[in-house]
């Protein structure tokens, strides 16, 4: 499933095309994706202007003039692409080829820019695990978004805040970081990478780095910085392009070339001076990659 950096990269690719554009026509080519489309889905969007395109955790939020907020989730294989009117070409090369079958083009937004230029934004989802829902009020009150934790971007997530979130938690550190009620949008890949950068074991009890001592404080500061930096680096690289993920313009992300531990089982740990190797274990049904030599 695309993680926060992939979704943010998609948002940045769509933003200059959608913000300020008028939705001339919206076509839903099937009654549902993961969930049924909202009632009067196309009718409530057609003719309206997109005022802003945002992101909350792994969700895209399309703000509509005098209308509801459209909450979009990519699911396992969902992707957007932008096409100029009359062209079916999508720029970019693909390692994992996205579907070009019209059978998987489930939602088509025909749009007009403020200058009158016409284009289309198409949502393609072969597995149909994505969804589009309306938020009638503030997006954060919608059941999909209510209760989400702090975003792992910017300076708000620091060591002190992280310590307060982890205090008293006896679950493994990796499991705590994947709890969306604490930190919104962190996923399996980037938690593994952040823990390696911070030199912390995914198996250690989460609350052990939230104590009052100097060493615990240093660990929390180190981990908070690692989380922020790995997310920022992945966004700058355009995401990871795992499985079906591609950017909005059709090109691949390249952060996967910078993975230190994820999917590198048996390879030498890349940390300078470390003689360990990357191991793979399973936690709560998910693969965890780490170096037991330098991650304590």
C-alpha positions as CSV (number, residue, x, y, z in Angstrom):
1,X,0.0,0.0,0.0
2,X,1.4,3.5,-0.8
3,X,2.7,5.2,2.3
4,X,2.7,8.8,3.3
5,X,5.6,9.9,1.0
6,X,4.0,8.3,-2.0
7,X,0.6,10.0,-1.3
8,X,2.3,13.3,-0.7
9,X,4.1,12.9,-4.0
10,X,0.8,12.3,-5.8
11,X,-0.7,15.3,-4.1
12,X,2.2,17.5,-5.3
13,X,1.8,16.1,-8.8
14,X,-2.0,16.8,-8.9
15,X,-2.0,20.1,-7.1
16,X,-1.0,22.4,-10.0
17,X,-3.5,20.7,-12.2
18,X,-6.5,20.5,-9.9
19,X,-6.3,23.6,-7.7
20,X,-8.3,26.4,-9.2
21,X,-9.6,24.0,-11.9
22,X,-13.3,23.5,-12.7
23,X,-14.7,20.0,-12.7
24,X,-16.5,20.1,-16.0
25,X,-17.7,16.6,-15.7
26,X,-17.1,13.7,-13.3
27,X,-17.7,10.1,-14.5
28,X,-17.9,7.2,-12.1
29,X,-17.7,4.1,-14.3
30,X,-18.8,1.6,-11.7
31,X,-21.0,1.9,-8.6
32,X,-18.3,1.2,-6.1
33,X,-14.6,0.7,-5.3
34,X,-13.8,-0.6,-1.8
35,X,-17.0,1.2,-0.7
36,X,-20.0,2.4,-2.8
37,X,-19.6,5.9,-4.2
38,X,-21.6,8.5,-2.3
39,X,-25.1,9.3,-3.5
40,X,-25.2,11.8,-6.4
41,X,-21.4,11.5,-6.5
42,X,-20.9,12.9,-10.0
43,X,-23.8,15.4,-9.8
44,X,-22.4,17.0,-6.6
45,X,-19.0,17.5,-8.1
46,X,-19.7,18.5,-11.7
47,X,-19.4,22.2,-12.4
48,X,-17.6,23.0,-9.1
49,X,-14.2,24.5,-8.6
50,X,-11.4,22.7,-6.7
51,X,-10.2,25.2,-4.1
52,X,-7.4,23.1,-2.5
53,X,-5.9,19.7,-2.6
54,X,-4.6,18.5,0.8
55,X,-3.4,15.4,2.5
56,X,-4.0,13.9,5.9
57,X,-1.9,10.8,6.7
58,X,-2.4,8.5,3.7
59,X,-5.6,10.3,2.5
60,X,-5.9,12.9,-0.2
61,X,-8.5,15.6,0.5
62,X,-10.0,17.5,-2.4
63,X,-11.8,20.7,-1.2
64,X,-14.7,21.8,-3.5
65,X,-16.2,25.2,-3.7
66,X,-19.6,25.2,-2.1
67,X,-19.5,21.5,-1.8
68,X,-18.3,18.6,0.3
69,X,-14.7,17.6,0.7
70,X,-13.7,14.5,-1.3
71,X,-11.6,12.1,0.7
72,X,-9.6,9.8,-1.6
73,X,-7.5,6.7,-0.6
74,X,-5.3,4.9,-3.1
75,X,-5.7,1.4,-1.5
76,X,-3.3,-1.2,-2.8
77,X,-3.1,-0.4,-6.4
78,X,-4.9,2.9,-7.0
79,X,-3.2,5.7,-8.9
80,X,-4.0,9.0,-10.6
81,X,-2.7,10.1,-13.9
82,X,-3.1,13.4,-15.8
83,X,-3.8,13.4,-19.5
84,X,-4.1,16.3,-21.9
85,X,-7.4,16.4,-23.8
86,X,-7.4,14.0,-26.7
87,X,-4.2,12.1,-25.6
88,X,-4.0,8.7,-24.0
89,X,-0.3,8.9,-23.4
90,X,1.1,8.8,-19.9
91,X,4.7,10.1,-19.5
92,X,7.3,8.1,-17.6
93,X,8.7,4.6,-17.7
94,X,7.5,1.9,-15.4
95,X,9.3,-0.9,-13.5
96,X,5.9,-2.3,-12.4
97,X,3.7,-1.5,-15.3
98,X,0.4,0.2,-14.4
99,X,-2.7,-1.0,-16.0
100,X,-3.8,0.9,-19.2
101,X,-7.0,-1.0,-19.5
102,X,-10.1,1.2,-19.5
103,X,-11.7,-1.4,-17.4
104,X,-9.5,-0.2,-14.5
105,X,-10.1,3.5,-15.2
106,X,-12.9,3.9,-12.6
107,X,-13.3,7.6,-12.2
108,X,-12.6,10.3,-14.8
109,X,-12.5,14.0,-13.9
110,X,-12.8,16.3,-17.0
111,X,-11.3,19.6,-15.9
112,X,-10.8,23.1,-17.2
113,X,-8.0,25.3,-15.9
114,X,-8.7,29.0,-15.1
115,X,-7.3,29.7,-18.6
116,X,-9.8,27.3,-20.1
117,X,-7.3,24.6,-20.9
118,X,-8.9,21.1,-20.8
119,X,-7.4,17.9,-19.4
120,X,-8.4,14.8,-17.5
121,X,-7.5,13.3,-14.2
122,X,-8.1,9.6,-14.1
123,X,-8.2,7.3,-11.1
124,X,-7.1,3.8,-12.1
125,X,-7.4,0.9,-9.5
126,X,-7.1,-2.7,-10.7
127,X,-7.7,-4.2,-7.2
128,X,-10.4,-1.7,-6.2
129,X,-9.2,-1.3,-2.7
130,X,-9.1,2.5,-3.0
131,X,-12.2,4.6,-2.2
132,X,-13.7,8.1,-2.6
133,X,-16.0,9.4,0.1
134,X,-17.5,12.8,1.0
135,X,-16.9,14.7,4.2
136,X,-19.9,17.0,4.8
137,X,-18.2,19.0,7.5
138,X,-14.6,19.5,8.5
139,X,-12.6,16.6,7.1
140,X,-11.0,15.8,10.5
141,X,-14.4,14.9,11.8
142,X,-15.0,12.2,9.2
143,X,-14.8,8.7,10.6
144,X,-11.8,7.9,8.3
145,X,-9.8,10.8,9.7
146,X,-11.1,11.3,13.2
147,X,-8.7,10.1,15.8
148,X,-5.6,10.2,13.6
149,X,-2.4,11.2,15.4
150,X,0.2,13.9,14.6
151,X,1.8,14.1,11.2
152,X,5.4,12.9,10.9
153,X,6.4,16.0,8.9
154,X,7.7,19.3,10.1
155,X,9.1,20.1,13.5
156,X,6.0,19.4,15.6
157,X,7.1,15.8,16.1
158,X,10.1,16.2,18.4
159,X,11.6,14.1,21.1
160,X,9.4,15.5,23.9
161,X,6.2,14.8,22.0
162,X,7.4,11.4,21.0
163,X,8.2,10.5,24.6
164,X,4.7,11.6,25.7
165,X,3.1,9.4,23.0
166,X,5.2,6.3,23.9
167,X,5.2,6.7,27.7
168,X,4.0,3.5,29.4
169,X,3.5,1.5,26.3
170,X,4.7,-2.1,26.5
171,X,4.2,-3.0,22.9
172,X,7.2,-3.4,20.6
173,X,8.6,-0.1,19.4
174,X,7.7,-0.8,15.8
175,X,4.1,-1.6,16.6
176,X,3.7,1.6,18.6
177,X,5.1,3.7,15.7
178,X,2.6,2.0,13.3
179,X,-0.3,3.0,15.6
180,X,-2.1,5.6,13.5
181,X,-3.7,7.1,16.6
182,X,-0.2,8.2,17.7
183,X,1.5,9.2,14.5
184,X,-0.6,9.4,11.3
185,X,0.7,8.0,8.1
186,X,3.8,6.1,9.2
187,X,3.9,2.7,7.4
188,X,6.0,-0.5,7.5
189,X,8.7,0.6,5.1
190,X,9.6,4.0,6.7
191,X,9.3,2.8,10.3
192,X,11.9,0.1,9.5
193,X,14.2,2.8,7.9
194,X,13.7,5.3,10.7
195,X,14.5,2.7,13.4
196,X,17.7,1.8,11.6
197,X,18.7,5.5,11.3
198,X,18.0,5.9,15.0
199,X,19.9,2.7,16.0
200,X,16.9,1.4,17.9
201,X,15.6,-2.2,17.8
202,X,12.0,-2.7,16.5
203,X,11.7,-5.3,19.3
204,X,12.4,-3.1,22.3
205,X,9.5,-2.1,24.5
206,X,8.2,1.2,23.3
207,X,8.0,2.8,26.7
208,X,11.7,2.2,27.4
209,X,12.7,5.3,25.4
210,X,10.1,7.5,27.1
211,X,11.6,7.6,30.6
212,X,12.9,10.7,32.4
213,X,16.6,9.9,32.1
214,X,19.1,11.5,29.8
215,X,19.7,8.4,27.7
216,X,15.9,7.9,27.1
217,X,15.6,11.5,26.1
218,X,18.5,11.2,23.6
219,X,16.9,8.1,22.1
220,X,13.5,9.9,21.6
221,X,15.2,12.9,20.1
222,X,17.2,10.6,17.8
223,X,14.1,8.7,16.7
224,X,12.0,11.8,16.1
225,X,14.8,13.2,13.9
226,X,15.1,9.9,12.1
227,X,11.3,9.8,11.4
228,X,11.2,13.3,10.1
229,X,14.3,12.9,7.9
230,X,13.4,9.6,6.3
231,X,9.9,10.9,5.4
232,X,11.4,14.1,4.0
233,X,14.1,12.2,2.0
234,X,11.4,9.8,0.6
235,X,9.2,12.7,-0.5
236,X,12.1,14.5,-2.1
237,X,13.0,11.3,-4.0
238,X,9.4,10.9,-5.2
239,X,8.4,7.8,-3.1
240,X,9.5,4.2,-3.5
241,X,7.5,2.8,-6.4
242,X,6.8,-0.5,-4.7
243,X,4.5,-2.8,-6.6
244,X,1.9,-0.6,-8.4
245,X,2.9,2.8,-7.1
246,X,3.8,5.6,-9.6
247,X,3.6,9.3,-9.3
248,X,0.8,11.4,-10.8
249,X,2.8,12.2,-13.9
250,X,3.4,8.5,-14.5
251,X,7.1,8.5,-13.5
252,X,8.6,6.3,-10.8
253,X,9.9,7.3,-7.4
254,X,13.4,6.4,-6.5
255,X,13.7,6.2,-2.7
256,X,13.8,2.4,-2.9
257,X,17.4,2.8,-4.2
258,X,18.3,4.3,-0.8
259,X,16.8,1.7,1.4
260,X,19.2,0.8,4.2
261,X,17.3,-2.2,5.6
262,X,14.0,-2.7,4.0
263,X,13.9,-5.8,1.7
264,X,17.7,-6.2,2.2
265,X,17.7,-9.5,4.1
266,X,21.1,-11.0,4.4
267,X,23.0,-8.0,3.1
268,X,25.7,-6.2,5.1
269,X,24.5,-3.4,7.3
270,X,25.4,-0.1,5.5
271,X,26.1,1.8,8.8
272,X,29.8,2.7,8.8
273,X,31.7,0.5,11.3
274,X,28.9,-2.0,11.7
275,X,29.8,-5.6,11.0
276,X,26.2,-6.9,11.2
277,X,23.8,-8.1,8.5
278,X,20.2,-7.2,7.8
279,X,17.7,-9.7,9.2
280,X,14.0,-10.2,8.4
281,X,11.6,-11.0,11.2
282,X,7.8,-11.0,11.2
283,X,5.9,-8.7,13.6
284,X,2.1,-8.8,13.7
285,X,2.1,-10.4,10.2
286,X,4.4,-7.8,8.7
287,X,8.0,-8.1,7.6
288,X,10.5,-6.2,9.7
289,X,14.1,-5.6,8.5
290,X,16.8,-4.5,10.9
291,X,20.4,-5.1,12.1
292,X,20.6,-6.6,15.5
293,X,24.2,-5.5,15.8
294,X,23.7,-1.8,15.7
295,X,20.0,-1.5,16.6
296,X,19.6,-1.9,20.3
